[in-house]
Amino acid sequence: MMMSQQSGALPADVQEVYAELQALANKLRNEHKILQEREIILRERERLVVRSHANVKTYAQEEVNKKWAVIEEEHIAEISKMEQILREKSKENKRLKDNFETIKQANDSLKKELEGLQEQHEKLEKQTASLQARLANLQRKQEFVGRQTVENIPPTTIRSKPPSAVEAKDGKHLLPKPKLPSSMHDVTSLLLDWVSEVHLRHTALGQPTAESQLPSIQDTQEKCFKVLPSLVEILRDLPASNARVTLPCLQFIYWSLLHLDKAQSQQKSNLSSTLRRVGEELYRPKSTRLGSSGELSSERPLSPVKADKTKDLVFFRSTSLHVRLLSCLIILKTLSQVDHLAHVFDVLKMDLKSESAKELFIHYRASPVIISFFKPASKALMTCAMDVYLQMSMESLNLHQFLESISTESWFRACSVILRAPNLENKMVEKLSIVLQKLSKIKNNKKYFEVFTITGLVQEALRSYGKDNAFLAMNLKSILLNLNMAV
């Protein structure tokens, strides 16, 4: 009332200003109210944004953690895999290094052995030359003494009474029965040598020079059947130190045994005891003694010391390589005792380290003799036979001839049987792979690898043994590459 009165009392321009101010105040109050409402809305939106941001951050953190865990697992698995591969590579490198060291040591030892053998060979050549000169001098001296004895017999010799002469009732002297001269041995050895080289060797190997010069195989076998039993008795009386006499007898026996392989089973069974006696005679040690005249004597027993020095001089235990090797081959053909055969194989392996022994091995076509033991039936002797083949496969001047001699159906058939044998030792496969690797270089042998499915067996062996033996894997791969087969 008072305000109205005052306003009524105010002038008109003041009232107008007052009305404008009143309108502005109302307008400001409305805007303030709108701003408060907008502030409330904004705070609510801010709260929702903060909550959403927190949710997104939590979700993103969870996703990051999950992906990080997966990546970490993959990384750990990859690291373990790489570590495993690294360990395998390290093992393989170590194995290769060990194999290399072994081969290097073997090479060094072979070099030293070769140097020693060369020195020994030179010494033996000098000794042989001196002995030959000495022998020539002794022969000339013996001839001279013989002529002098026949032409000019001293009177004292006529008057002297032989110590072993026996006086008969009529006063005549009966001289003791003379021994067989040594020339008998020489003649026998020459005849046997001629028969062995000209007759038995060519027919046994199927290489006759002319049909008119050679009798039939049946006649030859018949003569062998007749001669062999008598040779057993002769072997006991052969001089131990004279290889010139011993060797032809052994050659005759060996080539005869090759002929007997072609004979009928009934004929061979009739000689089984004789052949066993031959093997026993060659294998067992025999004590011998040289008398004052240079002939063998067995009238008095030897002392233990002398017996030990002379009992190993004959046949299988001879100091002559030729006699010893030929005796080994004959024993392998005639005896069946495993311990004896294993001993013979050991001696044969040691002898085959020399080039001369390898030449004799090839000359006597000894591979068929060894192949009879090259089968899984007897693992011990099979290993011995494999060692012989491995020794012959070493680098030498006679390697090519040896590889040609075993490039036969029978040898590859035996290899196929061995590779198919269950529980075959890794060492056996490794040795066999060395020989097969060298045989695979000969083009004509590819047909044998295919006919006897040896290539498939080699691939199977590569899968079975190649992972654990780098040297074996290398040989097996080399075989397949030489045969143009997939590795």
C-alpha positions in Angstrom: 0.0 0.0 0.0 2.8 2.2 0.9 4.7 1.1 -2.2 1.8 1.8 -4.3 1.4 5.1 -2.7 5.1 5.8 -3.2 5.0 4.6 -6.7 2.0 6.7 -7.3 3.9 9.5 -5.8 7.0 8.8 -8.0 7.2 10.4 -11.2 6.4 8.5 -14.4 10.0 8.1 -15.6 11.0 6.6 -12.4 8.2 4.2 -12.5 9.2 3.2 -16.0 12.8 2.5 -14.9 11.5 0.6 -11.9 9.3 -1.6 -14.2 12.3 -2.3 -16.5 14.4 -3.3 -13.5 11.6 -5.5 -12.3 11.5 -7.2 -15.7 15.2 -7.7 -15.7 15.1 -9.2 -12.2 12.4 -11.6 -13.3 14.4 -12.5 -16.4 17.6 -13.1 -14.4 15.7 -15.3 -12.0 14.4 -17.4 -14.9 17.8 -17.7 -16.4 19.3 -18.6 -13.1 16.7 -21.3 -12.7 17.5 -22.6 -16.2 21.2 -22.6 -15.5 20.7 -24.5 -12.2 18.7 -27.1 -14.2 21.5 -27.3 -16.8 24.1 -27.6 -14.1 22.2 -30.6 -12.6 21.9 -32.2 -16.0 25.6 -31.6 -16.7 26.7 -33.0 -13.3 24.5 -36.1 -14.1 26.1 -36.5 -17.5 29.6 -36.0 -16.0 28.8 -38.7 -13.4 27.7 -41.1 -16.2 30.8 -40.2 -18.3 33.1 -40.9 -15.3 31.3 -44.2 -14.7 31.5 -45.2 -18.4 35.2 -44.2 -18.5 35.9 -46.3 -15.5 34.0 -49.3 -17.0 35.8 -48.9 -20.3 39.1 -48.7 -18.5 38.4 -51.8 -16.5 37.3 -53.7 -19.7 40.3 -52.5 -21.6 42.6 -53.5 -18.8 41.0 -57.0 -18.7 41.4 -57.4 -22.5 45.0 -56.2 -22.3 45.7 -58.7 -19.5 44.1 -61.5 -21.5 46.0 -60.7 -24.7 49.2 -60.2 -22.7 48.8 -63.6 -21.1 48.2 -65.3 -24.5 51.2 -63.6 -26.0 53.3 -64.4 -23.0 52.3 -68.1 -23.2 53.1 -68.2 -26.9 56.4 -66.5 -26.3 57.3 -69.0 -23.5 56.3 -71.9 -25.7 58.3 -70.5 -28.6 61.3 -70.0 -26.3 61.1 -73.6 -25.0 60.8 -74.9 -28.6 63.8 -72.9 -29.7 65.7 -74.1 -26.7 64.8 -77.7 -27.5 65.9 -77.2 -31.1 69.1 -75.6 -29.8 69.8 -78.5 -27.5 69.2 -81.0 -30.4 71.5 -79.0 -32.7 74.1 -78.9 -29.9 73.8 -82.6 -29.4 74.1 -83.2 -33.2 77.1 -80.8 -33.4 78.7 -82.6 -30.4 78.1 -86.0 -32.0 79.5 -84.8 -35.3 82.5 -83.4 -33.5 83.0 -86.7 -31.6 82.7 -88.7 -34.9 85.2 -86.3 -36.5 87.6 -86.7 -33.6 87.2 -90.5 -33.7 87.8 -90.6 -37.5 90.8 -88.2 -37.0 92.2 -90.4 -34.3 91.7 -93.5 -36.4 93.3 -91.8 -39.3 96.3 -90.7 -37.2 96.6 -94.3 -35.8 96.4 -95.7 -39.4 99.1 -93.2 -40.5 101.4 -94.3 -37.7 100.6 -97.9 -38.4 101.3 -97.4 -42.1 104.6 -95.7 -41.3 105.5 -98.6 -38.9 104.6 -101.1 -41.6 106.6 -99.3 -44.2 109.6 -99.3 -41.9 109.0 -103.0 -41.1 108.6 -103.7 -44.9 111.9 -102.0 -45.7 113.6 -104.0 -42.9 112.0 -107.2 -44.1 113.1 -106.5 -47.7 116.7 -106.0 -46.6 116.5 -109.2 -44.5 115.0 -111.0 -47.4 117.7 -109.8 -49.8 120.4 -110.9 -47.3 118.8 -114.2 -46.7 118.4 -114.9 -50.4 122.1 -114.1 -50.9 122.9 -116.3 -47.9 120.7 -119.1 -49.3 122.4 -118.9 -52.7 125.8 -119.1 -51.0 124.7 -122.1 -49.0 123.3 -123.8 -52.0 126.5 -123.3 -54.0 128.5 -124.6 -51.0 126.2 -127.6 -50.7 126.6 -128.4 -54.4 130.3 -128.0 -54.2 130.5 -130.3 -51.1 128.3 -132.8 -52.7 130.4 -133.0 -55.8 133.6 -133.2 -53.8 132.1 -136.0 -51.6 131.1 -138.0 -54.7 134.4 -137.5 -56.6 136.9 -137.6 -53.8 135.8 -139.8 -50.9 138.5 -139.5 -48.2 140.0 -142.8 -47.0 139.1 -142.1 -43.4 135.5 -142.1 -44.4 135.8 -145.6 -45.9 137.5 -146.9 -42.8 135.1 -145.4 -40.4 132.3 -147.6 -39.2 128.9 -146.0 -39.1 127.7 -145.8 -35.6 124.3 -147.1 -36.4 125.6 -150.0 -38.6 124.6 -153.5 -37.5 127.0 -156.4 -38.2 125.3 -159.5 -39.6 126.4 -163.1 -39.1 128.2 -163.2 -42.4 130.3 -160.1 -41.4 128.5 -157.6 -43.6 127.3 -154.3 -42.3 123.6 -153.6 -42.5 123.0 -149.8 -42.7 119.8 -148.4 -41.2 117.0 -147.7 -43.5 117.5 -144.2 -44.9 114.9 -141.5 -44.4 113.0 -140.1 -47.2 115.0 -137.3 -48.8 113.8 -133.7 -48.6 113.5 -133.7 -52.4 110.4 -135.9 -52.0 108.7 -133.0 -50.3 109.9 -130.7 -53.0 108.6 -132.9 -55.8 105.3 -133.3 -54.0 105.0 -129.5 -53.4 105.7 -128.8 -57.1 103.2 -131.3 -58.3 100.5 -130.0 -55.9 101.3 -126.4 -56.9 101.0 -127.3 -60.6 97.7 -129.0 -60.0 96.3 -126.2 -57.9 97.2 -123.4 -60.2 96.7 -124.9 -63.7 93.9 -127.3 -62.9 91.9 -126.7 -59.7 92.0 -122.9 -59.7 90.6 -122.4 -63.2 87.9 -125.0 -63.0 86.8 -124.0 -59.5 86.3 -120.4 -60.7 84.7 -121.5 -64.0 87.4 -120.0 -66.1 88.9 -122.8 -68.2 91.6 -121.9 -70.7 90.5 -124.6 -73.1 88.1 -127.5 -73.0 90.7 -129.9 -74.4 93.2 -129.0 -71.7 90.9 -129.7 -68.7 89.1 -132.9 -67.6 85.5 -132.9 -66.6 84.4 -131.5 -63.3 83.2 -134.9 -62.1 86.7 -136.4 -62.8 88.3 -133.6 -60.9 85.9 -134.0 -57.9 86.6 -137.8 -57.9 90.4 -137.2 -57.7 89.8 -134.7 -54.9 87.8 -137.2 -53.0 90.7 -139.7 -53.3 93.5 -137.3 -52.4 92.1 -135.3 -49.5 92.1 -138.2 -46.9 95.7 -138.9 -47.6 96.6 -135.2 -47.3 95.5 -135.2 -43.7 98.3 -137.6 -42.8 100.8 -135.6 -44.9 99.9 -132.4 -43.0 101.1 -133.9 -39.8 104.6 -134.5 -41.2 105.1 -131.3 -43.2 108.1 -129.2 -42.0 106.9 -126.3 -40.0 109.5 -123.8 -41.2 109.3 -124.6 -44.9 106.4 -122.6 -46.5 107.6 -123.7 -49.9 106.5 -127.2 -49.0 103.4 -126.3 -46.9 101.8 -123.8 -49.2 101.1 -126.0 -52.2 99.4 -128.5 -50.0 97.1 -125.8 -48.5 96.4 -124.5 -51.9 95.4 -127.9 -53.2 93.1 -128.4 -50.2 91.5 -125.0 -50.6 90.8 -125.3 -54.3 89.5 -128.8 -53.7 87.1 -127.5 -51.1 85.7 -125.0 -53.7 85.2 -128.0 -56.1 83.5 -129.9 -53.3 80.9 -127.1 -53.0 79.7 -128.1 -56.4 79.5 -131.8 -55.5 76.4 -133.6 -54.4 75.4 -133.6 -50.8 75.9 -137.3 -50.4 79.5 -137.1 -51.7 80.2 -134.2 -49.3 78.8 -136.0 -46.3 81.1 -138.9 -47.0 84.1 -136.6 -46.5 82.7 -134.7 -43.5 84.9 -136.4 -41.0 88.0 -135.9 -43.3 87.3 -132.2 -43.7 86.8 -131.9 -39.9 90.2 -133.5 -39.4 91.8 -131.2 -41.9 90.4 -128.2 -40.0 91.5 -129.5 -36.6 95.0 -130.3 -38.0 95.4 -126.7 -39.2 93.9 -125.1 -36.1 95.6 -126.9 -33.2 99.2 -126.0 -32.2 101.8 -128.6 -33.0 105.2 -128.8 -31.5 108.1 -129.5 -33.8 111.9 -129.7 -33.5 114.7 -129.3 -35.9 117.4 -131.9 -35.7 121.1 -131.3 -36.4 120.6 -132.1 -40.1 117.8 -129.6 -40.5 115.1 -132.2 -40.6 112.1 -132.5 -38.3 112.6 -134.7 -35.3 110.1 -136.0 -32.7 112.2 -138.7 -31.0 112.6 -136.8 -27.7 110.1 -134.6 -26.0 110.8 -130.9 -26.0 111.5 -128.9 -22.9 108.7 -126.6 -21.9 110.6 -123.5 -23.0 111.5 -124.8 -26.4 108.0 -126.2 -26.9 106.5 -122.8 -26.3 108.7 -121.3 -28.9 108.0 -123.9 -31.6 104.4 -124.9 -31.1 102.9 -121.9 -32.9 105.0 -122.2 -36.1 102.6 -124.2 -38.3 99.6 -123.5 -40.4 97.1 -121.3 -38.6 99.8 -120.0 -36.3 102.5 -119.8 -38.9 104.7 -116.8 -39.2 104.1 -116.8 -42.9 101.2 -114.5 -43.8 100.4 -116.5 -46.9 100.2 -119.8 -45.0 98.3 -118.3 -42.1 95.6 -116.6 -44.3 95.1 -119.8 -46.4 94.8 -121.8 -43.2 92.2 -119.4 -41.9 90.1 -119.8 -45.0 90.3 -123.6 -44.9 89.4 -123.7 -41.2 86.3 -121.5 -41.9 85.3 -124.0 -44.6 85.8 -127.2 -42.4 85.2 -126.5 -38.7 81.9 -125.6 -37.0 83.0 -124.7 -33.4 82.0 -121.1 -32.8 84.9 -120.3 -30.4 87.4 -121.6 -32.9 85.8 -119.8 -35.8 85.7 -116.5 -33.8 89.4 -116.9 -33.0 90.1 -117.5 -36.7 88.1 -114.4 -37.7 90.1 -112.3 -35.2 93.4 -113.4 -36.8 92.0 -112.9 -40.3 90.9 -109.3 -39.4 94.3 -108.5 -38.1 96.1 -109.9 -41.1 93.8 -108.0 -43.6 95.2 -104.7 -42.4 98.1 -105.3 -44.7 97.9 -104.8 -48.5 99.6 -108.2 -49.2 96.9 -110.0 -47.2 94.1 -108.1 -49.1 95.8 -109.2 -52.4 95.7 -112.8 -51.2 92.1 -112.5 -50.1 91.1 -111.4 -53.6 93.4 -113.9 -55.3 91.7 -116.8 -53.5 88.2 -115.4 -54.0 87.5 -115.6 -50.3 84.3 -113.6 -50.3 82.1 -116.7 -50.8 83.8 -118.3 -47.8 82.9 -115.3 -45.6 79.4 -114.9 -46.9 78.4 -118.3 -45.4 78.6 -116.6 -42.0 77.0 -113.4 -43.1 73.5 -114.1 -41.9 71.5 -113.3 -38.8 71.3 -117.0 -37.6 74.6 -116.5 -35.7 75.0 -112.9 -34.6 78.5 -113.3 -33.2 79.9 -114.8 -36.5 77.8 -112.4 -38.5 79.5 -109.5 -36.8 82.9 -111.1 -37.4 82.1 -111.5 -41.1 80.9 -107.9 -41.3 84.2 -106.8 -39.7 86.1 -108.7 -42.4 84.1 -107.0 -45.2 84.5 -103.6 -43.5 88.3 -104.1 -43.3 88.4 -105.0 -47.0 86.4 -101.9 -47.8 89.0 -99.6 -46.4 90.8 -97.4 -49.0 93.5 -99.4 -50.7 94.8 -100.4 -54.1 92.7 -103.5 -54.1 89.4 -101.9 -53.1 87.9 -101.9 -56.6 88.6 -105.6 -57.2 87.1 -106.4 -53.8 83.9 -104.4 -54.5 83.6 -106.2 -57.9 84.0 -109.6 -56.1 81.1 -108.9 -53.8 78.9 -107.4 -56.5 76.9 -110.6 -56.7 73.3 -111.7 -56.1 74.3 -113.9 -53.1 75.9 -111.0 -51.3 73.1 -108.5 -51.9 70.6 -111.2 -50.9 72.4 -111.7 -47.6 72.4 -107.9 -47.1 68.6 -107.8 -47.7 68.1 -110.6 -45.1 70.2 -108.8 -42.5 68.5 -105.4 -43.0 65.1 -107.2 -42.5 66.3 -108.9 -39.3 64.5 -107.7 -36.1 66.5 -106.0 -33.3 69.4 -105.2 -35.6 72.2 -103.3 -33.8 72.9 -99.7 -34.8 76.6 -100.6 -35.1 75.9 -103.4 -37.6 73.8 -101.1 -39.7 76.5 -98.5 -39.6 79.2 -100.9 -40.8 76.9 -102.3 -43.5 76.1 -98.8 -44.7 79.8 -98.1 -45.3 80.1 -101.1 -47.6 76.8 -100.4 -49.4 77.7 -96.8 -49.9 80.8 -97.8 -51.8 78.9 -100.4 -53.8 76.2 -97.9 -54.7 78.9 -96.0 -56.7 79.1 -98.9 -59.2 76.4 -98.4 -61.8 75.9 -102.1 -62.5 74.9 -102.7 -58.9 71.8 -100.5 -59.2 69.8 -103.5 -60.4 70.8 -105.5 -57.2 69.6 -102.6 -55.0 66.3 -102.6 -56.9 65.7 -106.4 -57.2 66.3 -107.0 -53.5 64.5 -103.8 -52.4 67.6 -102.6 -50.6 66.7 -98.9 -51.4 63.4 -99.2 -49.5 65.3 -100.8 -46.6 67.8 -98.0 -46.6 65.0 -95.4 -46.5 63.4 -97.2 -43.6 66.8 -97.4 -41.8 67.2 -93.7 -42.4 63.9 -93.0 -40.7 64.6 -95.4 -37.8 68.3 -94.8 -37.1 69.2 -91.5 -38.8 67.9 -89.2 -36.1 70.3 -90.6 -33.4 73.3 -91.2 -35.6 74.5 -88.4 -37.9 77.3 -90.6 -39.4 74.9 -93.4 -40.3 72.4 -90.9 -41.7 75.1 -89.4 -43.9 76.0 -92.8 -45.3 72.4 -93.8 -45.9 71.7 -90.5 -47.7 74.8 -90.9 -49.8 73.6 -94.4 -50.9 70.2 -92.9 -52.0 71.9 -90.1 -53.8 74.2 -92.4 -55.6 71.2 -94.4 -56.8 69.3 -91.2 -57.8 66.6 -91.9 -55.2 64.7 -89.4 -53.1 66.2 -88.8 -49.6 
